[in-house]
Amino acid sequence: MKKYLLVGAAALMASLSLASMSQAADLKIKVNPSAPIVDDSITVSWTVVKPLKAGWHYDVSLVGKSGYACNGFVTKASKRNPGKGKRMSMYFSPYDRFDGQGGGGESEWCQGAFSVMISKAPNDNPDGGIAIDVERFRFYGMP
C-alpha cells in the first residue's frame, strides 16, 4: 500500500508540474520556520497573484522522501480565496497523517529535501488540478 502511495504522489507531482509550466507564477512561497527539524510543525504561506475563480480551491502538497517511520507526503485543501496581493497560509504538522500505528504516517517528517507545491483545483473534481508554483526546502535531523 505504501509503495502505491509513493508512486501516486510522484505521478501527481510530475503531472501537475509539467502540465502548468507555462502558467507558473512567482507566489513568493515561504516556509516557516526556514530551517525546520523533523518534529517541527510548519506554516506555508504565499502571496495571491490572482484570485481564484468561483468553484476553485487551493491545494498545498508537501512531497519528500517517504519512509516507514516518517511522514513524506501530505496534501491539504483550503476553500479560502483572498484577494490579489493578500497572503494565504496553511499549517502542517508532522502528525497530519499519524494513525497511531506503524507505517501509516508517523509523528515526524522524513529528513531531507521536500517540495511544497501550490495548486488550484476545481471543487467538483478532486482528481484534477493545475500547479501554480513549487518551492524546495529541507527538514533537518534533530540536534
Buried (B, 14 or more C-beta within 10 A) or exposed (E): EEEEBBEEBEEBBEEBBEBBEEEEBEBEBBBEEEEBBBEBBBEBBBBBEEEBEEEBBBBBBBBBBBBEEBBBBBBBBEEEBBEEEEEBBBEBBBBBBBEEEEEEBBBBBBBBEBBBBBBBBBEEEEEEBBBBBBBEBEBEEEE
